[in-house]
Amino acid sequence: MFHPLRVRATERITDDAVAVTFDVPPELRETFRHTPGQHLNVRYTVGGREIRRSYSLCSPAVRAPGEPELTIGIRAIEGGAFSTYALTELAVGDEVEAMPPAGRFTLAPRPGHFAAIVGGSGITPVLSMATSLLTREPSATFCLIRSDRTAASTMFLDEVADLKDRFPDRFRLVTALSREEQTAGLPSGRLDRERLLGLLPMLVPVADVADWYLCGPYGLVRDSASALRALGVERSHVHQEIFHVDHVDDGPSSTPVVRPAGTDGERSKLTATLHGRSGSWPVRSGEPLLETVLRGRSDAPYACKGGVCGTCRAFLVRGEVRMDRNFALEPDETSAGFVLACQSHPLTPEVELDFDR
């Protein structure tokens, strides 16, 4: 369910990125209280067209009864309707509709040693994680390894520097710039798998890290996860969220083709439960199941429609589906029966999804 939120402040943090802070009405404080790492799905009408996007919350999590802090970081994307609007027109006092915070890429503050590898705007959710953790858990430590193109393109530079000043013994920052030399720190270049294999053991005691958080472009997340596996880190201790996926010939798919949907001319039927109400609709040839639901229920959850954000996650109650791409669900989620509706196509005459689980 979407709620209107008024823009409290906007701050240009790089030439191509802005931080937007929202006011939270008293009656919605508990609704919008977030866990560090979660995101907001926002909806706005630009030029008569409804646009939905997912943006991570960079602000620390505030415990009750304090007022939630809701700040998202938006980086301009070439041709991006909402990001262009946010950087050029969105102003204090404007209203944007948002769903309550969501997402499972989270770090609930607790004692322990934690580390993150991020690229570009992937710093956004991790900034919330690190700030919340270090503020609330005096024995916790956090190591942030970040990759950016240049110093000028680095989002939340001041906020991360503030963490170094506030927690000098518990926060470690390592920065790599791919297109600019630094006077100190790592040599210029990408953080690929081979470089990370040599670098990580020198930066942090890998075996002592309770959980790793990887966030950013697909290539960085893929290489980081591969390096950590090679260093002996168990898959259950590596959490990832992908912000951008370039074209890949064979994106990860979670459910194999088992049998065709039916004979020629036979359509599949989809039954879906959403907000406690169920409905059934025929699936048109070639359309993802999300589009089938949207024809009957405009309130179906989605944001990117690209298999990246995970907003359209649903439980497969009955039938079989094939997912074209999956960059959002963890292996344990797909094993438990969850799918991305935006990427799922029916493989059986009847399919049933539950969006409420």
C-alpha positions in Angstrom: 0.0 0.0 0.0 1.3 3.4 -1.0 1.3 6.4 1.4 2.0 10.1 0.5 5.2 11.5 1.9 6.2 15.1 1.8 9.8 16.0 0.8 11.5 17.7 3.8 14.9 18.3 2.1 17.0 17.6 -1.0 20.8 17.7 -1.1 23.0 17.4 -4.1 25.8 15.0 -3.0 27.6 14.6 -6.3 27.2 16.1 -9.8 24.8 13.2 -10.6 23.3 12.2 -7.3 20.9 13.6 -4.7 19.8 12.7 -1.2 16.1 13.1 -0.6 14.6 13.2 2.9 10.9 12.7 3.7 8.7 13.8 6.5 6.9 11.0 8.3 3.4 11.9 9.7 2.9 10.7 13.4 0.3 8.2 12.3 2.8 6.5 9.9 5.8 6.4 12.2 5.6 2.7 13.0 4.7 1.9 9.4 7.9 3.5 8.1 10.3 2.3 10.8 13.0 0.4 8.9 15.7 -2.1 9.5 19.2 -1.0 8.3 19.6 -2.0 4.6 15.9 -1.9 3.6 14.6 0.2 0.7 11.6 2.3 -0.3 9.5 1.7 -3.4 8.3 5.1 -4.6 5.7 6.0 -7.1 5.3 9.3 -8.9 3.5 10.5 -12.1 5.8 12.3 -14.6 4.3 13.5 -17.8 1.1 11.6 -17.2 3.0 8.3 -16.8 3.2 6.4 -13.5 6.8 5.6 -12.6 7.9 3.2 -9.8 11.4 2.9 -8.5 13.2 1.3 -5.6 15.7 3.3 -3.6 17.7 2.1 -0.5 17.5 4.1 2.7 20.8 5.5 3.7 19.6 7.0 7.0 20.2 5.1 10.3 17.4 3.1 11.8 15.7 4.9 14.7 14.1 2.9 17.5 10.6 3.8 18.9 9.4 6.2 20.1 11.7 8.4 18.0 10.7 9.7 14.6 12.0 7.5 11.7 14.6 9.1 9.5 13.8 8.5 5.9 16.5 9.5 3.4 17.2 7.8 0.1 20.1 8.3 -2.3 19.2 8.7 -6.0 21.9 8.6 -8.7 21.0 9.7 -12.2 20.7 7.0 -14.8 20.9 7.8 -18.5 17.3 7.9 -19.7 16.0 7.4 -16.2 12.7 9.3 -15.9 12.5 9.4 -12.1 16.2 10.0 -11.4 16.2 12.8 -13.9 13.1 14.3 -12.3 14.6 13.9 -8.8 17.8 15.7 -9.7 16.2 18.5 -11.7 12.7 19.2 -10.4 11.9 17.5 -7.2 11.6 20.2 -4.5 10.9 20.6 -0.8 7.2 20.4 -0.2 6.5 18.0 -3.1 4.7 14.8 -2.4 5.9 11.3 -3.4 4.0 8.1 -2.7 5.9 5.3 -1.0 5.3 1.8 0.2 6.6 0.9 3.7 10.2 -0.1 3.9 10.9 -3.6 2.5 13.8 -5.9 1.6 15.8 -8.7 3.2 19.3 -7.3 2.6 19.5 -6.2 6.2 21.8 -6.0 9.2 20.0 -5.8 12.5 22.5 -4.2 15.0 24.2 -6.9 17.1 27.6 -7.6 18.5 30.2 -9.0 16.1 32.6 -8.1 13.2 31.0 -7.2 9.9 32.3 -6.2 6.5 30.9 -4.9 3.2 32.2 -4.6 -0.4 30.3 -1.9 -2.3 30.4 -0.1 -5.6 29.0 3.2 -6.6 25.5 3.8 -5.2 25.8 0.4 -3.4 27.0 2.5 -0.5 23.4 3.6 0.2 22.0 0.7 2.3 25.4 -0.1 3.7 25.8 3.4 5.1 22.5 2.8 7.1 23.9 -0.5 8.3 27.2 0.8 9.4 25.9 3.9 11.2 23.1 2.0 13.0 25.4 -0.8 14.0 28.3 1.3 15.4 25.9 3.7 17.2 23.9 1.0 18.9 26.4 -1.8 19.5 29.6 -0.6 21.4 31.4 -3.9 20.8 30.7 -4.2 17.1 33.2 -3.4 14.3 32.7 -2.7 10.6 35.0 -2.8 7.6 33.9 -1.0 4.5 35.6 -1.7 1.2 34.2 0.6 -1.5 34.9 1.1 -5.2 34.1 4.2 -7.1 35.1 5.8 -10.4 36.6 9.0 -9.1 36.6 10.9 -5.8 34.1 13.4 -7.2 31.6 10.7 -8.1 31.7 9.1 -4.6 28.3 9.3 -2.9 28.1 10.1 0.8 31.8 11.0 1.1 31.3 13.3 4.1 29.0 10.8 5.9 31.5 8.0 5.6 34.3 10.3 6.8 32.2 11.2 9.8 32.0 7.5 10.7 35.8 7.4 10.7 36.0 10.3 13.0 33.3 9.0 15.4 34.5 5.4 15.6 38.2 5.4 14.8 38.8 2.1 16.6 35.7 0.3 15.3 35.3 1.5 11.7 37.8 0.8 8.9 37.5 2.3 5.4 39.3 1.1 2.3 38.7 3.0 -1.0 39.6 1.9 -4.5 39.1 4.3 -7.5 38.9 2.7 -10.9 39.6 5.8 -13.0 41.7 8.0 -10.7 45.0 7.7 -8.8 44.9 8.4 -5.0 47.7 10.0 -3.1 47.2 7.3 -0.4 45.5 3.9 -0.3 45.0 1.4 -3.0 46.4 1.8 -6.5 43.8 2.7 -9.2 41.9 -0.2 -10.8 38.8 -2.3 -10.6 38.1 -4.6 -7.6 37.8 -7.9 -9.6 38.0 -11.4 -8.3 41.7 -11.9 -8.5 42.5 -8.6 -6.9 40.0 -9.3 -4.1 41.6 -12.7 -3.5 44.9 -11.1 -2.6 43.5 -8.0 -1.0 40.9 -9.3 1.5 43.1 -11.3 3.7 45.4 -8.3 4.2 42.5 -6.0 5.1 40.4 -8.1 7.4 40.6 -11.4 9.3 38.2 -13.1 6.8 37.3 -16.0 9.1 36.3 -13.7 12.0 33.7 -11.7 10.0 30.2 -12.7 11.1 28.5 -11.6 7.8 29.6 -10.0 4.5 27.4 -7.5 2.6 27.9 -7.0 -1.1 26.1 -4.3 -2.9 26.5 -2.5 -6.3 26.8 -3.5 -9.9 26.4 -7.1 -10.9 30.0 -7.6 -11.9 31.4 -6.4 -8.6 28.9 -8.5 -6.5 29.6 -11.6 -8.6 33.4 -11.2 -8.3 33.2 -10.4 -4.6 31.1 -13.5 -3.9 33.4 -15.7 -5.9 36.4 -14.4 -4.0 34.8 -15.0 -0.7 33.9 -18.6 -1.6 37.5 -19.2 -2.6 38.6 -17.9 0.8 36.4 -20.4 2.5 33.4 -18.1 3.6 30.2 -20.1 3.8 27.4 -19.0 1.5 25.0 -18.4 4.4 27.3 -15.6 5.7 27.4 -13.7 2.4 24.4 -11.3 1.6 24.1 -9.4 -1.6 22.0 -6.9 -3.4 22.5 -5.9 -7.0 21.9 -2.3 -8.0 22.7 -2.5 -11.7 22.8 -5.3 -14.2 24.5 -4.8 -17.6 23.4 -7.2 -20.4 24.3 -10.7 -19.6 23.9 -13.6 -22.0 22.8 -16.1 -19.3 21.5 -14.4 -16.2 21.0 -16.6 -13.1 17.7 -18.6 -13.3 16.3 -20.4 -10.3 13.7 -22.8 -11.6 14.5 -25.1 -14.6 12.1 -26.0 -17.4 10.4 -29.3 -16.5 7.6 -29.6 -18.9 5.7 -27.4 -21.3 2.7 -25.4 -20.1 0.2 -27.5 -22.2 -0.8 -28.3 -25.7 -0.9 -25.7 -28.5 -3.8 -23.3 -28.0 -4.1 -24.1 -24.3 -3.7 -21.1 -21.9 -2.5 -21.3 -18.4 -4.6 -19.9 -15.5 -3.0 -17.9 -12.7 -4.6 -17.6 -9.2 -3.0 -15.0 -7.0 -3.5 -13.9 -3.4 -2.7 -10.3 -2.5 -3.7 -8.4 0.6 -5.9 -11.2 1.7 -8.0 -11.4 -1.5 -7.6 -13.9 -4.3 -8.4 -13.8 -8.0 -7.8 -15.9 -11.1 -6.9 -14.7 -14.7 -5.8 -16.4 -17.9 -2.1 -15.9 -18.7 -1.6 -14.3 -22.2 1.0 -15.9 -24.4 4.5 -14.9 -23.4 3.6 -12.5 -20.6 5.3 -12.7 -17.2 2.9 -13.6 -14.3 3.3 -10.1 -12.8 1.6 -8.6 -15.9 -1.2 -11.1 -15.6 -1.8 -10.0 -12.0 -1.6 -6.3 -12.9 -4.4 -6.7 -15.4 -6.7 -7.7 -12.6 -5.0 -6.0 -9.6 -3.3 -2.7 -10.1 -2.0 -2.8 -6.5 0.4 -5.7 -7.2 3.8 -4.9 -5.9 6.6 -4.2 -8.3 9.4 -1.6 -9.0 12.1 -2.6 -11.5 10.5 -5.4 -13.4 14.0 -6.6 -14.2 14.5 -9.3 -11.6 16.8 -7.1 -9.5 14.8 -5.4 -6.7 12.8 -8.3 -5.4 9.7 -6.3 -4.8 7.4 -8.7 -6.7 8.6 -11.7 -4.6 5.8 -14.3 -4.2 5.4 -17.8 -2.9 4.6 -20.5 -5.5 1.7 -22.4 -3.9 0.9 -24.6 -6.8 2.2 -25.4 -10.3 5.6 -24.8 -11.9 7.2 -21.7 -13.4 10.4 -20.7 -15.2 12.2 -17.6 -14.1 14.1 -15.8 -16.9 16.4 -14.0 -14.5 16.9 -13.8 -10.7 19.3 -11.3 -9.2 17.2 -10.7 -6.1 16.3 -14.0 -4.3 18.8 -16.0 -2.2 19.2 -19.7 -2.8 17.3 -20.6 0.4 14.4 -18.5 -0.8 14.1 -20.2 -4.2 14.5 -23.6 -2.5 11.6 -22.7 -0.1 9.4 -21.9 -3.1 9.6 -18.1 -3.6 9.8 -16.7 -7.2 9.9 -13.3 -8.8 6.6 -12.7 -10.5 8.1 -10.2 -13.0 10.4 -13.0 -14.4 8.1 -16.0 -14.0 6.3 -17.8 -16.8 3.9 -20.7 -16.3 5.0 -24.3 -17.1 1.8 -25.9 -16.0 -1.9 -25.3 -17.0 -2.5 -23.9 -13.5 -0.3 -21.8 -11.3 -1.0 -20.2 -7.9 1.0 -17.4 -6.3 0.7 -15.9 -2.8 2.1 -12.4 -2.4 1.2 -12.2 1.3 3.7 -14.7 2.6 
